[in-house]
């Protein structure tokens, strides 16, 4: 967070912007140095920054990727892991996609395309397949957001995304046989074993545990946080808050989605919608609720200021 503050200080003193229009540019201004750092981390095979604090309270997780007998450094930039960084880049990619106009190859549009390519390379540097899935879905859904006028179709896309996530979760053999350098499906197999174990424990418990969650999971996570990772947002809701909690979250998700589609179309909402559509597929493989909550609050906060006129520059 201290690094973020440094970037914000530089931005504030070098740019005069209002929240009503130019705030979306702030995401991109911050994303460029963050993406450059991630790309440097990956291609130089050097983390560059400290990986943990002196007291051990902060630690960068999963910054190394084992591939074909050698370690590779994941681009994580200033985040605590490559997944969190990738989600931020996905959000920014949706914003940039709205700004690209292939019909006008002027200097401004070429600059936008260059930034878009930098963000794509930084997403690749995460060496995280879930981020790759999110990038592809976000790009497709953001294009649909630009072109389609029927809200009903845009509301259905997250369900297709969710179905795709579950389909991929059962395709370990296909992944193993692919030609991608990230084709090892061992991590997927580990996840599937954890999911099966958690579901078995829930099934053997009382009905109330399935409906409202089981406190023992929080207790286990508190005692052995490093070895207790469900890595599935939906299963996490069932384990922590039960079926009732999952239903409430799904209602909240579609409430947010419908409100987002009801706003005037612009780059900020394009990025947010792209992330919303990609989220169900990605949530099958990681716990991504905090990231979604932060970007949701931030996006609606910015939009609130745009409605009331924002902060005027003197």
N, C-alpha and C positions, 0 to 999 in steps of 0.2 A: 504493500500500500504506500510505502514511502516513495518507491520508484514512480508509482502512478501520480503522486502529488507533484513530483518534480516535472513530469510531463505536463500536468495541468497548469503549473505555474508558467512554464514556457509558453503554453498555448494562450493563456490569459493575457500575458504581457506582449505577445506578438500579434494577436488577432482581436479585432473588435467585432463580436458577433452577437446576434440576438437569438433567443431560444425559439422564436417562432419559425425560423427558416433555416438558419445556418448551423443549428445545433447538430444536425445530422452529420455535418462536415467534421465536427469534433471527433466523432467515432473514427472517421477515416484518418484524421491527423494523428490520432493516438495509435491507430492500427499500423501505420506505415513503419514507425520505429520499432514497434513490438514485433511486426512481421520480419523486419530486417534482422532483429536479434535472434529470432527463432531459426531463420534460414542460416545465419552464421553459426549458431550452435550445432545444427545438424551437419552442415557440410565441412566444418572445421573439426568435427568430432570433439568438441570442447564445450562443457557446460557454461564456461565463462563466469557465471555468477556462483556464489556460495550455494550449496545444496541443502544446508540446514543451518539453523541458528545455533549460537553457542550453548544455549540451555536446552536444545533439542525440542523445543516446543513447535518450531516450524521445520518442515522437511519437504523437499521436492520428491514426489512419488513417481515411480516408473519412468525415470528419465533415460534409462538404457533399454535398447531393444536388441534381443539376440536373434541374429539372422545368418544362416549358413556358416556357422562356426566363428562368427565375429560379432562384437558388440557395435551397435550404432547409437548415436545420441539422438534422442527425440527433441524436436524443437518445442520448447515449453515457454520460451520468452520470459516474462516476469511472473508467470502463473505458478501455482503449486504443482501442476501436472499438465501434460499435453492435451488432455481432454478439455479442461477448462479453457485453455488457450484456443483450442480448435473451435469451441462453441462461439467464442467472441469473434473469431475470424469468419465463421459461417454467417453470423448476424451481419457483419460488415460486407460480406460478399453479396448478400441480398440487397443491401443498400446500393452498392456499386452497380449491380446488374440493372437496377432501375435507371441509372444515369447513363448507361451505354446507349448510344444511338449509332448503329452501323451505317445509317444512311448519310450521316455527316461526319466525314473523316477530317475534321478540322483539328487544330492543335489541342483544344480543350478535350475533345473526345478521345484523341490519341493518348493524352495524359491519363484519362479515366481508365482506358484499356490497359495501360502499363501498370497502374495501381492494382487493377483487377488481377493481372497475371502475377504480380508480387504476392497478393493474398493467396492465390491458388498454390504457388510454390511453398508458401509458409504453411498452408494446410497439409501439403504433402510431407513437409519436414516433420510433422508430428508422428509419422509412422504409426498412425492409429487408424485401424480400419473403420471404426465407428465414425470417426471424423470424415473419412472418405464417403461413407454412406450419407452422412449429413450434408456434405457439400453437393453431392449429386441430386439429392432430393430437394435441397434448397434452391438450386439453380433451376430445376424443372418447375417447382411450385412458384418461384418468383416470376418466371416467364408466364405461367398461367395467370398469376395475379395481374400482370401487365395486359394480357391479351383478352382474358375472359371477363365478361360482364355479368354472367349469371352467378349469384352468390351460392346457390345450392350446390353447384359443382365444386366451388372453392371450399365449401363446408365438408364435402365428402373426401377431399384429398387426404386429410389426416388419417382417416380410416384405411385408405389404401396404403399409406405409409406404415401404419401399424401392422397390417397384413404382411407387408414386405419384410418388416423386422422379424416377425415370427417365422416367415418362410426362410430367411437367412439363418435363423437360429437352429433350424433343422437341416441345414445343408452343409454340415461339416465335411462330408466326403467330397462334395463339389469344390469347396474351398481348397481342400488338400490337393486336389488334382489340377488346380488352376496354375497358370504360369506366372502369377504375381509373386514378387519377392516377399510378400507378406502372407503367403499361402498356408503357413503352418496353422492348423486348427486346434493346437493343444490348449490354448487359452479358452477357446469356445467349449471344448470338452470339459475343462475344469469348471466353467460356469454352469454347464448343464448338470454336472454332479452336485454342485451346491444348490441349484434350483430344486432338483429332485429331493435332496435331503431336507431342505426347508419345507417343501410341500408335504413331505411325509410326516414331519413333526407336527405341522398344522393339522393334517388329516387325522392324526392320532390324538389330538387334543380335544378339548370340549368345544361345543358349538359356539359358545360365547367367545372363545379365542379366535375362531375363524371370522365371526361377525365383527368383533371390536379390537382384535389384535391381542398379542401376547407380550407382556412386559419382560419376559425372560430374554427376548432378543435384544432389547435395549441394554439389559444387564450384561449380556455376553459381549455386546459391542463395546461397552464401557470398560470391561476388564481386558478384552483381547481385541482391540480395534484393528490391529494389523492383520489378524487372521480371520476376521469376520466381515466379509464383503459379499453381500447378496448379488450386487452388480445387475440388478433388474428393478427398475423403479416401480413397476406394477406389483411385483412380488414383495417389494419392500413395504408398500402401502398395506398389503394384506397381512404381512407379518407384524407390522408396527401398529396399524390403525384398523385392520380388519377389512372385510368386504364393504362395510359401511363407509369407512374412510376412503376407499378407492372410488366408490360411487360418488361421494361428495367431491372428490378431486376431479373426476371426469366431468361432472356438472360444471365445476369452476373453469376447467379447461375450455369447454365449448362456449361458456359465457364470455370468456376472454376472447376466444376466436371470433365469435359473432360480433363483439364490440369492435375488434380490430378491423373487420371487413366493413363495418359501418362508417369508418372514418374516411375522409377524402384521401384518394390514392396519392402517395408520394413515396420518396425513396426510403424514409424511415419506416413507414408501415410495410413497405415491400420487404425490407430486411426482417422485420419482426414476424410477418406472416410466413416467410420462408423458413424461419427458425421454428415457428409453431408447427408447421407441417412436418419438418424433419424430426421434431422431438419424439413422437411416438415410436418411430423405428429405432432411434438411438437409445431411447429409454429401455428397450429390451435388453441392452447389453451394459448399461451403466446406470448409476443413481444420479439423475440429472435434475432433480426437483429444485435445489437451491439456485442453480444457474438460471433456470426458467423463471423463478420467482424474481430474481434480481433484475433481469432484463425486462420483465413485464412491468415491474414497478417503475423502472427508469423510463421506459418508453411512454407509459401513460402519464408520468410526471411531466415529461417534455411536451406531450400533446396538450396537457392541461394548461401549460403556460402559453402555448400557441393559440389556444382558444381565447384566453383573457387578454392577449396582447403581448405577453412575454415581458422581458426586462428591456427597457429602452436604453439605448446608448445616448449619453449626453454629448 
